């Protein structure tokens, strides 16, 4: 194993420290296993992340990523995985990057696509590789919507199984990310023509259950039935619930069987945010038209639209990025470049701060700080709390569409063209 690239002798003490670091058991802080990390909440227990960086300062490495893809990186110990595609969508790839060096260790073309679905006018907002992978020990699961889903061995990069028979006209591209639950890999298809969820056996790829949405969208216009959200899995009174926002409504399902548990109608379409849970409420964004944030009380069954909606907020509500719940405050990154802090119990605005740009990537947090990245490549570090306080304003050469990952003492930031490891001390 190479510990240092320098030709100078490595001091004995430093060499021992490097070996001990390599042998140290992995912890939750070393992993970011799905979209928005462990439990999908965007919060890490990592410490000592930088608040300042440039293209050269506090950047341990910078690796070019070929093609075009908005999927977020996932991290498991010393590996980082992400997907990409040719701009025309005819070739779909998964890449593995060594966390220590930034070297690409696997670059696997998973699928060839003869006739990719048209992106239409969504070319700037979406890509053919937008869903974020899910990873666990020894396996990584990648998803490209109806173009295909695959499981790969993380050691060899070998494709273990694929599925390409799950139809959906995404119309403006796929973006919902897969989630793991026990032995299942759960996928979301909210398309122009059909809307459903499906659970695959993660060992074989075989279908275990499929659940049509059954939502009354109030229209025959398929464009208003589309959504791009990733569900969250929560345990309420001992019952696991797969809470899955869609156009017009959000529904919760038993993740083991697909049976619907409750639903709430809220309007909207193109919803992209993951739901959150805190203070016995689910926090749900509605996407476009209208753009709202709802607090839905837990414990409901059936249609809870009239009985369980505690509050609705419009001011600061994001239409793309997912809110962040940290220390009993909600943090939002709005599409118009404004960060907002809300009281979770009431939806009351605590503060707003204009940062600039447009936020597609979701905020993440660690060590009492909130990290936000916009489409212009600006990275903002804010102190978590009841006062708006910007600790750092930083700039990378390209913009961010992907939500960053946090692992160890590093931020892994994917821009339009590169992947960065941002960390103290280079």
Number of C-alpha atoms within 10 A of each C-alpha: 4 4 12 11 7 7 6 7 8 13 8 9 8 11 14 12 11 14 12 11 11 13 9 9 9 14 13 16 21 20 25 29 29 28 29 26 26 16 16 20 23 28 25 23 16 20 16 12 19 17 21 19 18 14 14 12 13 19 21 18 19 19 16 15 18 17 20 21 29 26 30 28 30 29 28 26 19 16 18 26 29 28 31 26 25 16 16 17 25 16 19 26 22 24 19 24 21 16 22 14 13 19 14 17 16 18 17 16 15 20 20 15 13 10 10 15 20 16 19 10 10 12 13 9 14 20 27 32 31 28 30 31 29 27 25 16 11 12 20 26 28 27 28 30 28 20 24 19 22 21 26 21 15 21 13 10 19 14 17 15 16 19 17 13 10 14 15 19 20 25 18 24 27 30 27 27 28 25 26 20 14 9 13 22 23 26 23 26 29 30 27 19 17 16 24 16 17 20 26 19 15 22 13 13 18 15 16 17 17 16 16 14 18 10 17 11 18 10 9 10 11 17 17 20 26 28 31 29 29 26 28 19 22 19 10 12 8 7 10 16 23 25 27 23 33 35 30 25 23 24 23 25 20 16 24 17 13 20 15 20 17 20 21 23 21 23 21 24 26 25 33 26 27 28 26 25 21 17 11 13 19 19 24 26 34 31 28 19 15 15 21 21 24 21 25 22 19 18 13 16 13 12 14 18 16 9 11 17 18 15 16 19 17 13 16 23 26 31 27 27 25 32 28 25 23 20 9 13 19 23 27 25 32 26 21 15 19 19 24 22 26 22 15 20 16 12 20 14 15 16 15 18 15 12 20 16 18 22 29 25 23 27 28 28 24 21 14 15 20 23 21 25 31 28 21 19 20 21 24 20 22 21 17 22 19 12 13 16 12 16 13 15 17 15 17 18 14 16 22 27 30 26 30 29 28 30 29 23 19 24 20 25 23 29 27 21 16 16 20 21 24 27 22 17 9 10
